[in-house]
Amino acid sequence: MIRKTALAILFLFVLCSCDAENNSSPGEEAQQTATHANPNQVPTQGSDSIPDTISIPNTLRSWSEIRQSGIIRALKLQWEDEESLPRSGSTSLYHTELLSQFATENDLTIQWVKVPNLKQMFQALSAFEADIIPRHLTVTAERQKHMGFTHPLVQDKEVLISAKATENNLADRSIKVSVPSNTAYIESVKKHYPNWEITTLEQSLNSEEIADAIVRGEFEFSVLDGLSVNTLTRYRNDIVPVLELPGLKQLAWAVNRENQSLLDKLNQFIAEHHISQLIDQDRTHDLDRIKEKHLPLRVITRNSPETYFLWRGELMGFEYELIRAFAKRHKLRLEIIVAENYQQMVGLLNQGKADLIAAGLSRTDERKTDLTFSIRYNRVSEKLVAHKDGGTISNYEDLKGREISVRKTSAFWSTAQKLAQDYGVKVKAADEDMSTELLIGQVASKNIDLTIADSNLISIEESFRDNIVTPLTLKENVPYAYAVRKNNPKLLSALNEFVRKEYRGTFYNVVKNKYFSNKKRQKKHIEERITSTSTLSPFDAQVKNKSREYQFDWRLIVSQMYQESRFNPKARSAAGAQGLMQVLPRTAKEMGYFDLTNPDQSIAAGVQYLDWTRSRFSKNLPIEERVLFALAAYNAGYGHVKDAQRLAEKMNLRTDKWFNHVEKAMLLLQQPKYYKQARFGYCRGSEPVNYVRNIHQRYLSYIDIVQ
């Protein structure tokens, strides 16, 4: 084993590249360097209908010329996905959807032009390499000299942050404030607090990294926009907003300063749709007023594998996909608000901070006193969950003396109490931070005896576990319904109409099967044993060519390909990943690949994506570790791996080693205690941990077989 490991490290050392980091954030805090976009670069296409060879001259294009071409070129940061799990407020997805609405109304296709940072974004706009920057940009006097801004989309505050609460006379003190260079915050601080000393941060830092630096004591104060601070404080308690800078800042899209005709058209669109809004407005409007005022539909849900989560930069979940379809049908923008428990959901709804709850809520008589429920959109069974070796349970009498663990606030508590009353079962109140998924995990590891779960979650868990059984069905046809305020009859009526039309229809069944159909993961190790041969897969030649281009050991890529698809070019996951390397179509299109069933394209897309995940990790990581981190990010997403690194640091584990260090933290990200404090939220940590281990072990075997 020592020899294999040494060989593996040697090959990785020789073949792996050491690209510089590029962690620019899409927020105002992103670092801005002075490099220019490549004018010959073919932008990523926003639609399959645009041939990959289309090139538009870098000249000023009026609105009529844009309409005539049928294409609008929009700037975005390279590989820009959600910068965190959206828990509340606008995100990068908001701008994509809003621009898509503008494009649809004007028969345009979006052509995305990717740049690494804001500075290059501004330069590309000035050089006519794109038509628009569709993102929240602070409107400042200095920027207005170089760019044209639309009517404001949002008004926001700029906020001074620190790691601890500070006395209220900061405005009169001489303090050091560290902010990224070239940001609008510098102008604001100079204007309002000339006595503050400004230190510019030349390295690329997003809001999360700025917060981490403050907590580590690298500097005491920084400035962020209110949206970023709101996001940070929703999942971490080590950063405190200590002072709001005076005035509201206008955030808008930008166009070239000379393109008045495009600016006029965008402003007309904004005026017609009344997109401008204040941050954190509480309201209790019914659906007609929401539509009339062109407000977003604010939906409360939970961050869980059943409802709403982030996977490889894609927002997913059964509840999320259904309610997104409802919002789209009513031409409403969707805003997701994550709540931790039922009481918080009810509070947010009744305070006017949201419009409805879509969180897999069972409709009970007790809950009807707090809320008004729709007709059911789903029904489940409540089942007892036991370990397969935990003793026979064939009827209710077998429960006597057994112990069921459930949360008091869950709908299962009353079921458990009835079992205690009728059959002598013991009931233990589980910690309120212990999700049902984790209780099932504790049953599987024999840490607790029994628990109760709904049939949907059990379907998910059974696809990952083979040591749990459900010996008794305790309740059948338990209705799940949407919840609204009692004074919103029009919204309730629209939800009921949506359910009547979609329930058990094609769309509904596709979404439900995607998440809850229990297809056991069959591991065909016997059929596809590793044998001593010079050929590892039917695609060795293609893998060797592409691996050489990106400086990977080709045997590592073959090992990953086996893990992803078992060498099946037509493999497709429930989440939509396709081909030999199981790349998401959206990601593939951004790299210029449109047919993932084609082995050449799938291999090229997978290797290129793995190279990108590798490039996002510090070049100071040992080369072999950088590859392991890249594999974990390929599987779970870069953000979840960064969350695990931060958690590992808090646990006094090494952040530069995967095995037995960061992987330990990764496993904890499926526990509410930890994922509630993580930027990217819930992650089934066992997935990337097993993924990396399996690929690594198979790779070591390949080294022995093929030189």
Legacy VTK file of the C-alpha trace (Angstrom):
# vtk DataFile Version 3.0
C-alpha trace
ASCII
DATASET POLYDATA
POINTS 707 float
0.000 0.000 0.000
2.901 2.385 0.756
4.293 1.752 -2.718
0.900 2.398 -4.350
0.387 5.619 -2.442
3.857 6.863 -3.279
3.302 6.100 -6.953
-0.054 7.866 -6.880
1.437 10.974 -5.333
4.309 10.915 -7.810
1.988 10.750 -10.804
-0.239 13.457 -9.390
2.767 15.647 -8.711
4.078 15.258 -12.226
0.752 15.602 -13.989
-1.304 18.072 -11.939
-1.216 21.761 -12.723
-0.940 24.532 -10.118
-3.299 27.173 -11.490
-3.690 30.381 -9.548
-6.796 30.843 -7.468
-9.769 32.705 -8.856
-12.365 33.076 -6.151
-14.001 36.299 -7.253
-17.427 36.847 -5.834
-20.339 38.273 -7.832
-21.026 40.761 -5.036
-19.826 44.337 -4.680
-16.994 43.071 -2.493
-15.299 41.149 -5.335
-11.704 42.012 -6.106
-11.189 43.825 -9.383
-7.981 43.284 -11.331
-6.792 45.135 -14.392
-6.893 42.353 -16.992
-9.002 42.632 -20.150
-11.466 40.150 -21.602
-10.215 38.318 -24.669
-11.943 40.026 -27.614
-11.680 36.830 -29.661
-13.335 34.691 -27.006
-16.581 33.068 -28.149
-19.104 33.766 -25.392
-21.058 30.905 -23.894
-24.409 30.631 -25.555
-27.589 31.194 -23.568
-29.625 28.970 -25.875
-29.005 25.889 -27.982
-30.450 27.793 -30.939
-27.328 29.940 -31.243
-24.519 28.252 -33.146
-21.274 28.125 -31.192
-19.509 29.989 -34.014
-21.595 33.175 -33.878
-19.425 36.232 -33.309
-20.627 39.800 -32.874
-18.295 42.730 -33.641
-17.124 44.684 -30.605
-18.851 47.927 -31.536
-21.621 50.012 -30.013
-24.959 48.322 -30.770
-28.107 50.402 -30.493
-31.378 48.865 -29.314
-32.606 48.483 -32.888
-29.385 46.677 -33.858
-29.710 44.354 -30.880
-33.304 43.565 -31.847
-32.312 42.963 -35.442
-29.537 40.548 -34.418
-31.846 38.660 -32.045
-29.042 38.446 -29.459
-28.247 40.461 -26.354
-24.779 39.966 -24.877
-24.681 39.965 -21.083
-21.688 39.890 -18.754
-21.372 37.561 -15.798
-18.544 36.234 -13.673
-16.949 32.974 -14.749
-18.724 29.925 -13.323
-21.145 32.155 -11.507
-23.554 29.986 -9.536
-25.313 30.687 -6.284
-22.710 32.168 -3.927
-24.538 30.560 -1.016
-27.765 28.716 -0.387
-30.355 31.483 -0.956
-32.114 31.814 2.401
-33.739 35.180 1.719
-33.431 38.091 -0.690
-32.125 38.502 -4.219
-29.396 36.278 -5.638
-27.502 35.856 -8.885
-30.417 33.697 -10.051
-32.712 36.731 -9.674
-30.822 38.669 -12.346
-30.644 35.723 -14.722
-34.406 35.212 -14.519
-35.145 38.927 -14.814
-32.968 39.331 -17.908
-34.534 36.180 -19.342
-37.961 37.790 -18.914
-36.758 40.919 -20.724
-35.251 38.799 -23.511
-38.400 36.696 -23.913
-40.639 39.755 -24.179
-38.403 41.132 -26.936
-37.693 37.870 -28.833
-34.024 37.892 -27.881
-31.598 35.147 -26.942
-29.031 35.853 -24.234
-25.377 35.312 -25.084
-23.371 35.194 -21.853
-19.866 36.633 -21.862
-17.783 35.311 -18.963
-15.125 37.377 -17.179
-13.213 36.613 -13.968
-13.864 39.791 -11.966
-15.708 43.123 -11.764
-12.845 45.228 -13.042
-12.664 43.205 -16.228
-16.445 43.298 -16.425
-16.432 47.112 -16.466
-13.636 47.184 -19.036
-15.437 44.708 -21.298
-18.549 46.882 -21.223
-16.540 49.985 -22.127
-14.880 48.083 -24.996
-18.319 47.072 -26.407
-17.595 43.379 -25.786
-21.086 43.080 -24.275
-24.299 45.076 -24.092
-25.277 44.862 -20.437
-24.184 43.971 -16.912
-27.288 42.431 -15.295
-26.353 42.423 -11.605
-26.682 44.577 -8.491
-24.159 47.377 -8.967
-24.000 50.354 -6.627
-24.649 53.590 -8.506
-21.904 56.087 -7.652
-20.916 59.446 -9.111
-17.567 58.025 -10.207
-19.123 55.041 -11.960
-21.660 57.252 -13.729
-18.753 58.893 -15.532
-18.044 55.575 -17.267
-21.327 53.634 -17.389
-25.022 54.208 -17.862
-27.265 52.871 -15.088
-30.875 51.774 -15.287
-33.553 52.852 -12.870
-32.752 51.307 -9.477
-33.805 47.711 -9.022
-33.175 47.732 -5.286
-32.250 50.183 -2.558
-29.839 48.908 0.047
-27.722 49.978 2.986
-23.980 49.751 3.374
-23.071 48.209 6.730
-19.946 48.244 8.881
-19.287 44.765 10.285
-17.053 43.371 13.004
-16.646 40.208 15.051
-18.110 41.771 18.183
-20.554 44.466 19.217
-18.906 47.851 19.625
-19.848 51.074 21.391
-22.054 53.465 19.439
-19.568 56.310 18.919
-17.714 54.677 16.039
-18.535 57.591 13.750
-16.336 59.884 15.866
-13.506 57.415 16.393
-10.454 56.893 14.249
-10.759 53.250 13.191
-9.154 51.132 10.492
-11.597 49.778 7.917
-10.455 47.138 5.425
-12.362 46.859 2.143
-11.605 45.326 -1.274
-9.936 47.744 -3.677
-11.960 49.551 -6.362
-15.303 49.006 -4.616
-17.985 51.618 -4.015
-17.495 51.273 -0.262
-14.293 53.315 -0.427
-16.147 56.307 -1.838
-18.834 56.041 0.865
-16.364 55.826 3.746
-14.350 58.791 2.485
-17.511 60.877 2.136
-19.147 60.138 5.485
-16.246 59.214 7.785
-13.082 61.069 6.711
-11.512 60.229 10.090
-11.587 56.504 9.348
-8.419 54.991 7.934
-9.076 52.877 4.820
-6.974 49.820 4.077
-7.583 48.250 0.674
-7.533 44.480 0.304
-5.716 43.628 -2.902
-6.430 39.899 -2.789
-9.730 38.524 -4.068
-12.168 38.133 -1.152
-15.902 37.567 -1.165
-18.166 38.436 1.759
-17.653 35.043 3.418
-13.875 35.328 3.213
-13.982 38.882 4.567
-16.009 37.638 7.531
-13.543 34.787 8.085
-10.616 37.223 8.053
-12.326 39.419 10.668
-12.968 36.411 12.906
-9.313 35.351 12.572
-8.265 38.842 13.713
-6.577 39.868 10.450
-8.501 43.147 10.615
-11.303 44.472 12.814
-13.790 46.215 10.519
-15.046 46.006 6.948
-18.031 47.236 4.936
-20.550 45.126 3.015
-23.921 45.775 1.418
-26.985 44.995 3.500
-27.968 42.024 1.327
-24.619 40.343 1.992
-24.774 41.079 5.712
-28.313 39.708 5.847
-27.108 36.493 4.204
-24.129 36.140 6.545
-26.070 36.695 9.753
-28.691 34.133 8.781
-26.250 31.266 9.154
-23.370 32.490 11.309
-23.287 34.230 14.681
-19.664 35.372 14.756
-20.207 38.498 12.643
-22.088 41.552 13.916
-23.434 44.565 11.981
-22.212 47.484 14.100
-23.138 50.565 12.050
-25.256 51.433 9.013
-23.663 54.030 6.775
-25.928 57.022 6.030
-28.458 56.865 3.212
-29.808 54.216 0.906
-27.669 53.110 -2.010
-29.236 52.610 -5.426
-28.434 49.244 -7.037
-28.972 48.923 -10.778
-27.905 47.255 -14.019
-25.296 48.925 -16.224
-24.909 49.511 -19.968
-22.346 51.342 -22.040
-22.594 55.065 -21.350
-23.147 55.797 -25.047
-26.003 53.318 -25.474
-28.953 55.542 -24.580
-31.441 53.606 -26.721
-30.791 50.342 -24.834
-30.933 52.199 -21.533
-34.315 53.691 -22.458
-35.690 50.251 -23.340
-34.481 48.712 -20.080
-35.928 51.588 -18.066
-39.247 51.138 -19.852
-39.185 47.446 -18.883
-38.403 48.307 -15.251
-41.121 50.978 -15.126
-43.742 48.679 -16.651
-42.956 45.903 -14.193
-42.324 48.104 -11.139
-39.262 46.070 -10.299
-37.783 48.662 -7.931
-38.266 47.581 -4.330
-37.143 48.325 -0.794
-35.240 45.702 1.157
-37.083 43.786 3.916
-40.542 45.215 3.323
-43.130 43.505 5.501
-46.470 43.064 3.759
-49.603 40.912 3.882
-50.910 41.435 0.341
-53.110 38.878 -1.342
-52.196 37.493 -4.772
-53.934 40.219 -6.774
-51.967 42.971 -5.027
-48.711 41.021 -5.369
-49.282 40.818 -9.124
-50.466 44.404 -9.423
-47.375 45.719 -7.652
-45.071 43.226 -9.458
-43.710 41.954 -6.154
-41.878 38.655 -5.683
-43.681 35.632 -4.253
-41.949 34.952 -0.924
-42.049 31.281 0.047
-40.985 29.757 3.359
-39.434 26.296 3.280
-36.819 24.149 5.005
-33.271 23.355 3.926
-33.519 19.564 3.655
-33.223 16.758 1.086
-37.012 16.648 0.698
-37.662 20.349 0.264
-34.868 22.676 -0.853
-31.093 22.323 -1.175
-28.108 23.264 -3.314
-26.345 20.613 -5.411
-23.486 21.446 -7.809
-24.742 25.030 -7.981
-28.297 23.923 -8.841
-31.230 24.740 -6.562
-33.239 21.564 -6.081
-35.936 19.906 -3.972
-39.452 18.560 -4.425
-41.127 21.518 -2.699
-38.903 24.015 -4.515
-39.619 22.641 -7.982
-43.388 22.573 -7.448
-43.650 26.093 -6.055
-41.284 27.399 -8.720
-43.709 26.068 -11.335
-46.592 27.826 -9.535
-44.690 31.131 -9.515
-43.778 30.773 -13.178
-47.400 30.098 -14.101
-48.402 33.371 -12.444
-45.390 35.233 -13.894
-44.024 35.984 -10.438
-40.433 36.134 -9.317
-39.731 33.591 -6.601
-37.951 34.415 -3.359
-37.125 31.577 -0.956
-36.935 32.121 2.808
-35.448 29.298 4.871
-36.893 28.665 8.335
-35.525 26.324 10.981
-38.741 25.026 12.522
-42.526 25.176 12.412
-42.836 27.989 14.966
-40.472 30.176 12.969
-42.429 29.467 9.784
-45.690 30.602 11.391
-44.020 33.698 12.838
-42.503 34.772 9.511
-45.804 34.284 7.706
-47.921 36.168 10.224
-45.393 39.015 10.472
-45.733 39.646 6.728
-42.186 38.564 5.910
-43.440 35.846 3.528
-46.559 34.920 1.543
-46.890 31.160 1.957
-45.294 28.026 3.401
-44.241 25.145 1.120
-42.294 22.854 3.405
-43.971 19.456 3.416
-46.339 20.468 6.225
-48.866 17.883 7.301
-52.336 19.402 7.585
-53.475 18.727 11.154
-56.391 20.056 13.212
-53.959 21.628 15.656
-52.113 23.510 12.899
-55.376 24.799 11.436
-55.638 27.139 14.421
-52.498 28.964 13.203
-52.852 28.745 9.440
-55.147 28.312 6.473
-54.274 25.260 4.383
-54.716 24.461 0.705
-56.086 21.181 -0.537
-53.470 18.447 -0.337
-50.745 18.388 -2.990
-49.099 15.271 -1.638
-49.936 12.459 0.715
-47.617 10.232 2.648
-47.672 7.431 5.163
-46.166 7.627 8.630
-43.964 4.583 9.152
-41.977 3.106 11.985
-38.246 2.913 11.206
-36.121 0.173 12.786
-32.730 -1.440 12.262
-32.973 -4.648 10.240
-31.230 -6.528 13.068
-33.110 -4.774 15.841
-35.578 -7.523 16.723
-38.831 -8.649 15.131
-41.756 -6.230 14.973
-44.692 -7.836 13.201
-47.554 -6.169 15.070
-48.250 -3.382 17.548
-47.921 -5.698 20.554
-44.235 -6.182 19.694
-43.638 -2.495 20.510
-44.020 -2.960 24.267
-40.811 -1.908 25.995
-39.260 -0.500 22.779
-38.249 3.188 22.592
-39.259 5.664 19.863
-37.291 8.911 19.484
-39.058 11.869 17.804
-39.059 15.652 18.191
-41.864 17.166 20.241
-42.576 19.755 17.520
-42.912 17.173 14.761
-46.259 15.841 13.584
-45.017 12.391 14.652
-45.073 13.272 18.373
-48.831 12.749 18.727
-48.546 9.422 16.879
-45.809 8.270 19.257
-47.845 9.364 22.300
-50.808 7.312 21.105
-48.548 4.265 20.739
-47.284 4.824 24.289
-50.813 5.000 25.597
-52.121 1.965 23.724
-49.128 -0.389 23.506
-46.648 0.544 26.239
-43.952 1.903 23.954
-41.464 4.349 25.505
-41.247 7.770 23.872
-38.108 9.879 24.032
-38.066 13.548 23.007
-35.261 14.025 20.481
-33.240 17.219 20.349
-35.119 19.837 18.317
-32.029 20.280 16.134
-32.127 16.583 15.226
-33.797 16.231 11.826
-35.829 13.132 10.990
-33.153 12.204 8.462
-30.551 12.146 11.233
-32.833 10.157 13.510
-33.055 7.546 10.756
-29.262 7.629 10.603
-29.092 7.006 14.351
-31.409 4.019 13.951
-29.135 2.732 11.175
-26.077 3.061 13.450
-27.988 1.533 16.410
-27.598 4.687 18.525
-31.366 4.782 19.039
-33.970 2.038 18.848
-36.832 3.370 16.708
-38.129 6.524 15.069
-41.040 7.594 12.863
-40.711 9.125 9.396
-42.832 9.843 6.361
-42.722 7.588 3.331
-41.094 10.237 1.124
-38.055 10.657 3.342
-37.827 6.913 3.854
-37.631 6.477 0.060
-34.666 8.861 -0.019
-32.936 7.180 2.916
-33.460 3.658 1.573
-31.578 4.609 -1.586
-28.533 5.296 0.607
-28.983 2.693 3.340
-29.613 -1.059 3.282
-29.812 -1.654 7.050
-33.149 -0.025 7.906
-36.654 -1.518 7.680
-40.175 -0.173 8.112
-42.086 -2.945 9.885
-45.276 -0.973 10.596
-47.294 1.656 8.759
-48.750 3.845 11.510
-50.855 6.245 9.431
-51.860 6.342 5.781
-52.879 9.177 3.483
-51.446 11.947 5.671
-52.100 15.148 3.670
-49.331 17.650 2.911
-50.630 21.115 2.027
-49.540 24.705 1.437
-50.223 27.211 4.226
-51.210 30.859 3.851
-52.495 33.660 6.088
-56.168 33.661 6.853
-56.697 36.964 4.994
-55.292 35.802 1.626
-58.201 33.975 -0.086
-57.054 34.723 -3.644
-53.632 33.182 -3.061
-55.296 30.171 -1.448
-57.660 29.805 -4.415
-54.758 29.981 -6.914
-52.819 27.325 -5.002
-55.842 25.052 -4.946
-56.333 25.524 -8.689
-52.649 24.722 -9.288
-52.903 21.526 -7.209
-56.084 20.395 -8.952
-54.455 20.796 -12.335
-51.029 19.308 -11.552
-51.633 16.675 -8.869
-50.669 13.275 -10.300
-50.226 14.799 -13.743
-47.128 14.342 -15.900
-45.147 17.239 -14.444
-46.017 16.321 -10.860
-45.120 12.651 -11.345
-41.807 13.462 -13.012
-40.790 15.729 -10.127
-41.962 13.305 -7.451
-40.214 10.328 -9.036
-37.060 12.393 -9.367
-36.784 12.704 -5.601
-38.716 9.824 -4.079
-38.606 6.818 -6.389
-36.502 4.305 -4.507
-33.944 2.962 -6.952
-31.289 1.103 -5.025
-27.812 1.968 -6.159
-26.666 -1.292 -7.670
-22.915 -1.678 -7.475
-21.796 -4.058 -10.202
-18.334 -4.713 -8.825
-18.577 -8.430 -9.593
-19.547 -7.838 -13.225
-16.908 -5.154 -13.733
-13.992 -6.473 -11.714
-10.630 -4.860 -12.148
-8.520 -7.258 -14.161
-4.939 -7.201 -15.285
-5.210 -5.706 -18.756
-3.825 -2.761 -20.620
-7.348 -1.438 -21.199
-9.250 0.085 -18.310
-12.313 1.275 -20.205
-13.693 1.446 -23.745
-12.729 5.131 -23.780
-9.074 5.045 -22.743
-7.844 6.831 -25.870
-10.185 9.801 -25.467
-9.425 10.034 -21.755
-5.676 10.014 -22.349
-5.882 12.880 -24.851
-8.062 15.113 -22.683
-6.205 14.252 -19.434
-2.893 15.190 -21.040
-4.333 18.569 -22.062
-5.334 19.379 -18.475
-2.408 17.578 -16.806
-4.316 14.827 -15.004
-3.290 11.196 -14.669
-5.633 9.499 -17.161
-6.138 6.566 -14.803
-7.614 8.910 -12.204
-10.138 10.170 -14.783
-11.075 6.603 -15.761
-11.592 5.784 -12.089
-13.849 8.809 -11.745
-15.729 7.901 -14.930
-16.432 4.419 -13.568
-17.738 5.949 -10.336
-19.968 8.365 -12.230
-21.498 6.185 -14.958
-20.031 2.646 -14.962
-18.810 3.568 -18.477
-22.380 4.051 -19.790
-22.447 7.001 -22.271
-26.229 7.298 -21.940
-26.289 7.374 -18.120
-28.617 9.994 -16.675
-29.144 10.784 -13.002
-32.420 11.795 -11.386
-30.968 15.276 -10.938
-30.363 15.617 -14.681
-26.604 14.969 -14.895
-25.746 13.159 -18.128
-23.134 11.073 -19.881
-19.946 9.281 -18.936
-18.845 12.010 -16.526
-22.349 12.966 -15.294
-22.096 16.689 -16.013
-25.157 18.905 -15.729
-26.304 20.196 -19.143
-26.216 23.820 -17.992
-22.599 23.462 -16.877
-21.674 21.708 -20.119
-23.245 24.464 -22.236
-21.228 27.075 -20.353
-18.110 25.198 -21.480
-19.326 24.831 -25.066
-20.531 21.200 -25.010
-24.080 20.422 -26.105
-24.325 16.624 -26.499
-23.338 14.829 -23.311
-24.317 11.438 -24.751
-21.338 11.844 -27.096
-18.356 10.231 -25.269
-15.862 12.793 -26.596
-17.950 15.736 -25.411
-18.811 14.176 -22.071
-15.188 13.309 -21.296
-14.018 16.768 -22.373
-16.694 18.471 -20.256
-15.932 16.320 -17.206
-12.178 16.811 -17.328
-12.548 20.547 -17.918
-14.976 20.840 -15.007
-12.660 18.863 -12.716
-9.836 21.184 -13.745
-11.988 24.163 -12.810
-12.846 22.742 -9.380
-9.131 22.104 -8.837
-8.251 25.680 -9.812
-10.577 27.099 -7.154
-8.593 25.591 -4.300
-5.457 27.248 -2.972
-2.274 26.609 -4.891
-0.655 26.232 -1.457
-2.431 22.896 -0.986
-0.226 19.858 -1.638
-0.861 18.760 -5.212
-2.298 15.360 -4.315
-4.619 16.969 -1.749
-5.767 19.543 -4.287
-6.972 16.736 -6.537
-8.877 15.083 -3.672
-10.571 18.378 -2.815
-11.393 18.862 -6.508
-13.059 15.442 -6.650
-15.143 16.260 -3.570
-16.198 19.571 -5.149
-17.041 17.818 -8.418
-19.442 15.592 -6.500
-20.974 17.940 -3.911
-20.141 21.417 -5.181
-17.287 23.759 -4.313
-19.319 25.654 -1.718
-20.056 22.605 0.412
-16.368 21.645 0.429
-15.420 25.167 1.539
-18.019 24.884 4.309
-16.335 21.647 5.393
-12.918 23.337 5.416
-14.238 26.123 7.647
-15.839 23.605 9.973
-12.622 21.566 10.078
-10.735 24.669 11.178
-13.201 25.200 14.045
-12.722 21.547 15.042
-8.919 21.982 15.103
-8.558 19.634 12.157
-6.195 20.314 9.265
-7.827 22.230 6.431
-5.189 21.135 3.902
-5.786 17.377 4.250
-8.864 15.550 2.997
-8.655 12.067 4.490
-9.378 11.941 8.249
-9.572 15.724 8.462
-11.840 17.750 6.149
-13.805 14.596 5.284
-14.738 14.324 8.987
-16.189 17.825 8.885
-17.935 17.012 5.618
-19.860 14.225 7.314
-21.225 16.688 9.876
-22.834 18.931 7.244
-25.896 16.703 7.173
-26.620 17.592 10.808
-28.751 20.717 11.463
-26.400 21.817 14.258
-23.726 22.314 11.613
-25.472 23.022 8.313
-27.525 25.851 9.834
-24.195 27.603 10.366
-22.884 26.766 6.882
-23.000 29.183 3.981
-24.213 26.538 1.527
-26.539 24.762 3.941
-27.440 21.084 3.977
-25.197 18.500 2.320
-25.350 14.718 2.565
-21.691 14.590 3.516
-21.409 10.821 3.233
-21.822 11.153 -0.541
-18.626 13.127 -1.328
-16.725 11.214 1.387
-17.563 7.835 -0.178
-17.135 9.271 -3.680
-13.544 10.388 -3.051
-12.600 7.205 -1.185
-13.962 4.919 -3.916
-12.238 6.815 -6.724
-8.958 6.966 -4.820
-8.951 3.244 -4.005
-9.790 2.268 -7.562
-7.130 4.641 -8.874
-4.490 2.962 -6.703
-5.575 -0.386 -8.155
-5.316 0.999 -11.695
-1.743 2.090 -10.987
-0.832 -1.522 -10.277
-2.517 -2.751 -13.463
-1.520 -0.181 -16.089
1.729 1.748 -16.180
LINES 1 708
707 0 1 2 3 4 5 6 7 8 9 10 11 12 13 14 15 16 17 18 19 20 21 22 23 24 25 26 27 28 29 30 31 32 33 34 35 36 37 38 39 40 41 42 43 44 45 46 47 48 49 50 51 52 53 54 55 56 57 58 59 60 61 62 63 64 65 66 67 68 69 70 71 72 73 74 75 76 77 78 79 80 81 82 83 84 85 86 87 88 89 90 91 92 93 94 95 96 97 98 99 100 101 102 103 104 105 106 107 108 109 110 111 112 113 114 115 116 117 118 119 120 121 122 123 124 125 126 127 128 129 130 131 132 133 134 135 136 137 138 139 140 141 142 143 144 145 146 147 148 149 150 151 152 153 154 155 156 157 158 159 160 161 162 163 164 165 166 167 168 169 170 171 172 173 174 175 176 177 178 179 180 181 182 183 184 185 186 187 188 189 190 191 192 193 194 195 196 197 198 199 200 201 202 203 204 205 206 207 208 209 210 211 212 213 214 215 216 217 218 219 220 221 222 223 224 225 226 227 228 229 230 231 232 233 234 235 236 237 238 239 240 241 242 243 244 245 246 247 248 249 250 251 252 253 254 255 256 257 258 259 260 261 262 263 264 265 266 267 268 269 270 271 272 273 274 275 276 277 278 279 280 281 282 283 284 285 286 287 288 289 290 291 292 293 294 295 296 297 298 299 300 301 302 303 304 305 306 307 308 309 310 311 312 313 314 315 316 317 318 319 320 321 322 323 324 325 326 327 328 329 330 331 332 333 334 335 336 337 338 339 340 341 342 343 344 345 346 347 348 349 350 351 352 353 354 355 356 357 358 359 360 361 362 363 364 365 366 367 368 369 370 371 372 373 374 375 376 377 378 379 380 381 382 383 384 385 386 387 388 389 390 391 392 393 394 395 396 397 398 399 400 401 402 403 404 405 406 407 408 409 410 411 412 413 414 415 416 417 418 419 420 421 422 423 424 425 426 427 428 429 430 431 432 433 434 435 436 437 438 439 440 441 442 443 444 445 446 447 448 449 450 451 452 453 454 455 456 457 458 459 460 461 462 463 464 465 466 467 468 469 470 471 472 473 474 475 476 477 478 479 480 481 482 483 484 485 486 487 488 489 490 491 492 493 494 495 496 497 498 499 500 501 502 503 504 505 506 507 508 509 510 511 512 513 514 515 516 517 518 519 520 521 522 523 524 525 526 527 528 529 530 531 532 533 534 535 536 537 538 539 540 541 542 543 544 545 546 547 548 549 550 551 552 553 554 555 556 557 558 559 560 561 562 563 564 565 566 567 568 569 570 571 572 573 574 575 576 577 578 579 580 581 582 583 584 585 586 587 588 589 590 591 592 593 594 595 596 597 598 599 600 601 602 603 604 605 606 607 608 609 610 611 612 613 614 615 616 617 618 619 620 621 622 623 624 625 626 627 628 629 630 631 632 633 634 635 636 637 638 639 640 641 642 643 644 645 646 647 648 649 650 651 652 653 654 655 656 657 658 659 660 661 662 663 664 665 666 667 668 669 670 671 672 673 674 675 676 677 678 679 680 681 682 683 684 685 686 687 688 689 690 691 692 693 694 695 696 697 698 699 700 701 702 703 704 705 706
